[in-house]
Amino acid sequence: MGTGCAVSADSRKPIEFFASGLDKPYSDAVRVGDVLYLSGQVGIRPDGSIPAGIKAQTRLAMENLSSAVAQQGGSMDDVFKCTVMLADMATWSDFNDIYVTFFTPGQRPARSSFATNGMAFGLLVEVVCLAHVPQ
C-alpha cells in the first residue's frame, strides 16, 4: 500500500486512505483514528492465478490479510473483528482449520460469517477485518 491521503474537517480526526499503485475502485485500507478498516482479502496470487480448494484459498487470503495489516504497522494480534464470506457453508470446517492458525489461541477476533451466492472470479472465500493499530 503506497500512498496515503489524509482528509480532515475542522475538529474531526483525519481519515487516511491507503491504496496500492493499481487503479482499483476501492482503498486497500482506511484508517480512522487507531482503527484500520481493511478491504476484503481473497486467495489470488500476485500473478492473478487462484489456487484450487478452500484450504489453499483460505491460507492465501489470510496471508494477504496479514501482509495488509503489517504494511500499516500492525500484526494479526491487532485484528479484533472479521467478516467471512464463503461460497459454500459446507466448507466451514476446512476454512476454520486454516483460519485459526493465524491467531494467538485465546485471542481470536469477533467474527461474522455467511454464505454468498457468487463471488468474483469463482473464489471460495473472502475475509474482511478491522484492526486496532495506534498511530
Secondary structure as UniProt FT lines:
FT   STRAND          3..7
FT   TURN            10..11
FT   STRAND          15..19
FT   STRAND          29..32
FT   TURN            33..34
FT   STRAND          35..42
FT   TURN            46..47
FT   HELIX           54..71
FT   TURN            72..73
FT   HELIX           76..78
FT   STRAND          79..86
FT   HELIX           89..91
FT   HELIX           92..99
FT   HELIX           100..102
FT   TURN            105..106
FT   STRAND          110..115
FT   HELIX           120..122
FT   STRAND          125..132
//
